Amino acid sequence: MICEDCDEKKILVKSPAEGEIIDISDVNDYVFSKKLVGDGVAVKIKTSEIVAPVDGTVKLILPTKHGIGIETSEGIDILLHVNMDEADFPNELFHSIVKEEDKVSVGDKLLLVNENLLKDRELVLCIVVANMSVVKEIKKNYKNDISKEDTLFEITI
């Protein structure tokens, strides 16, 4: 989603899930907390449905379905990744609604998380810009609770 009233080109990244926002550097995953994949925010998810945070094309779905990459028309790569302690987990924990090369709009269903998984453990969804080299600025929203499609962060390109 482009900010139409702005002088600079800005992209609004919406929340793909309901939950609590946490700083990406507080995520219990070295790769994400050190921003090795990119910068963004994380959400402790409360519901099983994950939706598209931006308009774009699905470019990546991890084999275990716990990660999805979307490229916007402006060339921004957004990665959604559900962090789990277990390195090896069964595929039935996540169900992908989309496939690679599907076009998506903000709010379209992407992924369903097994309800039992949500009951058993806290899941953290990282939402990061994977190609920060094209980003001039990222303004993050740090309010505690967030609903689907609330603005998570704003990217200036």
C-alpha positions in Angstrom: 0.0 0.0 0.0 1.5 3.4 -1.0 1.0 6.5 1.0 -0.7 8.8 -1.5 -0.5 12.0 0.5 3.3 11.8 1.0 6.1 13.6 -0.9 8.4 10.6 -0.7 7.4 7.1 -1.8 6.2 5.3 1.3 4.9 1.8 1.7 2.7 0.8 4.6 3.2 -2.7 5.9 0.1 -3.9 7.8 -0.1 -6.5 10.5 -0.6 -10.0 9.2 -1.9 -11.3 12.5 -3.6 -10.3 15.8 -1.2 -10.2 18.7 1.4 -8.2 20.6 4.2 -6.3 18.9 7.7 -6.9 20.1 11.0 -5.4 18.9 12.7 -7.6 16.4 15.9 -7.5 18.5 14.0 -9.2 21.3 13.1 -12.2 19.2 14.5 -15.5 20.5 16.2 -16.2 17.2 19.7 -15.0 16.5 19.2 -14.5 12.7 16.2 -12.3 13.2 17.2 -10.5 16.4 20.6 -9.5 14.9 18.7 -8.4 11.7 20.7 -10.7 9.5 17.7 -11.3 7.3 16.4 -7.7 7.5 14.8 -5.2 9.7 11.2 -5.1 10.8 9.0 -6.1 13.8 7.6 -9.2 15.4 4.2 -10.1 16.6 3.3 -12.7 19.3 0.4 -14.1 17.5 -2.9 -14.8 19.2 -5.0 -16.3 16.3 -4.4 -19.0 13.7 -4.9 -16.8 10.6 -1.9 -15.0 8.9 -2.9 -12.5 6.2 -0.9 -10.5 3.6 0.7 -7.4 5.0 1.3 -5.8 1.6 0.0 -6.0 -2.0 2.4 -8.1 -4.1 3.4 -11.5 -5.4 4.2 -14.6 -3.3 7.8 -15.4 -4.2 8.7 -17.9 -1.5 7.0 -20.5 0.6 9.2 -22.6 2.9 8.7 -26.4 2.6 7.4 -26.5 6.2 5.0 -23.6 5.4 6.2 -21.5 8.4 7.7 -18.8 6.2 6.4 -16.8 3.2 8.1 -14.1 1.1 6.1 -11.4 -0.8 7.6 -9.0 -3.3 5.7 -5.6 -3.7 5.4 -3.9 -7.1 8.0 -1.4 -5.8 10.5 -4.3 -5.4 10.4 -4.5 -1.6 10.8 -8.1 -0.3 8.7 -8.8 2.8 9.4 -12.0 4.7 7.0 -13.5 7.2 8.5 -16.2 9.4 6.9 -18.0 12.3 9.7 -18.7 14.8 9.7 -21.9 16.7 12.2 -23.5 19.1 12.0 -26.9 17.3 14.2 -27.0 14.3 12.4 -30.1 13.0 8.6 -30.1 13.1 5.9 -31.8 11.1 4.4 -30.1 8.0 0.8 -30.3 9.3 1.4 -27.5 11.8 1.0 -24.9 9.0 -1.3 -24.8 6.0 -0.5 -22.5 3.1 -3.6 -20.9 1.4 -1.4 -19.5 -1.4 1.2 -20.8 -3.7 4.3 -19.2 -5.2 3.6 -16.6 -7.9 0.1 -15.9 -6.5 -0.9 -12.2 -6.5 -2.1 -11.1 -3.0 -3.6 -7.9 -1.6 -3.5 -6.6 2.0 -5.7 -8.9 4.1 -5.7 -11.9 1.8 -5.3 -15.2 3.8 -1.8 -16.6 3.4 -1.3 -19.2 6.1 -3.2 -21.1 8.8 -1.5 -22.2 12.0 -2.7 -25.4 13.6 -4.9 -24.3 16.6 -3.3 -26.9 18.9 0.1 -25.3 18.2 -1.2 -22.0 19.5 -2.6 -23.6 22.6 0.7 -25.4 23.4 3.3 -22.6 22.9 3.9 -18.9 22.2 4.5 -18.3 18.5 6.3 -15.2 17.3 5.8 -14.0 13.7 8.7 -12.0 12.3 7.8 -9.5 9.6 11.0 -8.1 8.0 12.2 -6.2 4.9 14.6 -8.7 3.4 16.2 -6.2 1.0 17.0 -3.2 3.3 19.6 -1.9 0.8 16.7 -0.3 -1.2 15.1 1.3 1.9 15.9 4.8 3.1 14.0 4.6 6.3 11.7 2.3 8.3 9.4 3.8 10.9 8.1 1.1 13.3 4.8 1.0 15.3 5.4 -0.2 18.9 2.0 -0.1 20.4 1.3 -3.3 22.4 -1.7 -5.0 21.0 -2.3 -5.0 17.3 -5.1 -6.2 15.0 -4.8 -7.6 11.5 -4.3 -4.8 9.0 -3.2 -2.2 11.6 0.0 -0.5 10.3 3.2 -2.3 11.6 5.7 -0.1 9.9 6.2 2.4 7.1 9.0 2.1 4.6 10.5 5.0 2.7 12.1 4.2 -0.6 
